[in-house]
Amino acid sequence: MEHRDYFEDVYDVVRLVPAGRVTTYGAIAQYLSLRAGARMVGWAMNAAHGRDVPAHRVVNRIGVLSGKHFFGSPTAMQDLLAAEGVLVQDDRVVEFRKVLWDPTTELQ
């Protein structure tokens, strides 16, 4: 049951990420002070499909679409980001720092 609460907290933060921006597993974990860190956020994102959670906006710490294999097709995550104006090349967000949304600074 404890994991469920963590997952819901993660989903609440991910729902706040604006379209056209991305955040990282680690940034969410830091904001929520999750003991299991980025890995716990990754588990939550893997379980997020079928929910109202824009999981495509969560990438790894260097902007790589590390969770893309959970989206049903090899290009689905990239396609969702592209529809919001986020450029992706070779499975990595272009100009990553410009579109990075960090909940610790954005939600003050």
C-alpha positions in Angstrom: 0.0 0.0 0.0 2.9 2.3 0.7 4.0 2.1 -2.9 0.6 3.2 -4.1 0.9 6.4 -2.1 4.3 7.1 -3.7 2.9 6.4 -7.1 -0.1 8.8 -6.6 2.3 11.5 -5.3 4.5 11.0 -8.4 1.4 11.2 -10.7 0.2 14.4 -9.1 3.6 16.0 -9.9 3.7 14.7 -13.4 0.2 16.1 -14.1 1.7 19.6 -13.4 4.4 19.4 -16.1 3.2 21.8 -18.8 2.8 20.7 -22.4 6.0 21.4 -24.3 8.2 20.8 -21.2 9.9 17.7 -19.8 11.1 16.8 -16.3 13.3 14.0 -15.0 12.8 11.0 -12.8 15.4 12.4 -10.4 13.9 15.9 -10.3 10.5 14.4 -9.2 12.2 12.1 -6.7 14.1 15.0 -5.2 10.9 17.2 -5.0 9.0 14.4 -3.3 12.0 13.3 -1.1 11.5 9.7 -2.2 13.9 7.3 -0.5 14.1 5.0 -3.5 14.8 8.0 -5.7 14.6 8.1 -9.5 14.1 4.4 -9.6 10.8 4.7 -7.7 9.6 7.4 -10.1 10.5 5.1 -13.0 8.4 2.3 -11.5 5.5 4.7 -11.1 5.8 5.8 -14.7 5.9 2.2 -15.9 2.6 1.7 -14.1 1.0 5.0 -15.3 -0.3 3.9 -18.6 -4.1 4.0 -18.9 -4.2 6.8 -16.3 -4.5 10.5 -16.9 -0.7 11.0 -16.5 1.4 12.6 -19.2 4.2 10.1 -18.7 5.8 11.0 -22.0 7.0 14.2 -20.3 9.4 12.3 -18.0 12.9 11.5 -19.3 16.2 10.6 -17.8 18.7 13.1 -16.3 20.3 13.8 -19.7 17.1 14.0 -21.7 17.0 10.5 -23.1 13.6 8.9 -23.7 14.6 6.0 -21.4 11.0 4.9 -20.9 10.0 4.8 -24.5 9.6 1.0 -24.6 6.6 1.3 -22.3 4.5 3.3 -24.8 3.4 0.5 -27.1 5.4 1.5 -30.2 9.0 2.6 -30.6 8.1 6.2 -31.6 5.0 6.8 -29.5 6.8 8.8 -26.7 8.7 10.9 -29.3 5.5 11.5 -31.2 3.6 12.7 -28.1 6.5 15.1 -27.3 6.7 16.3 -30.9 3.0 17.1 -30.9 3.7 19.4 -27.9 6.6 21.1 -29.7 9.5 19.2 -28.0 12.1 18.2 -30.5 13.7 14.8 -30.1 16.6 13.5 -32.1 18.1 10.0 -31.7 15.9 9.4 -28.6 17.1 12.5 -26.8 15.4 15.8 -26.2 17.0 18.6 -28.3 17.9 21.7 -26.2 17.0 19.7 -23.1 17.9 22.4 -20.6 15.6 24.9 -22.3 12.6 22.7 -21.9 13.5 21.2 -18.5 10.8 21.7 -15.9 12.1 21.2 -12.3 9.3 20.9 -9.7 11.6 22.1 -6.9 12.0 25.5 -8.6 8.7 25.7 -10.5 6.4 24.8 -7.7 7.5 27.4 -5.1 
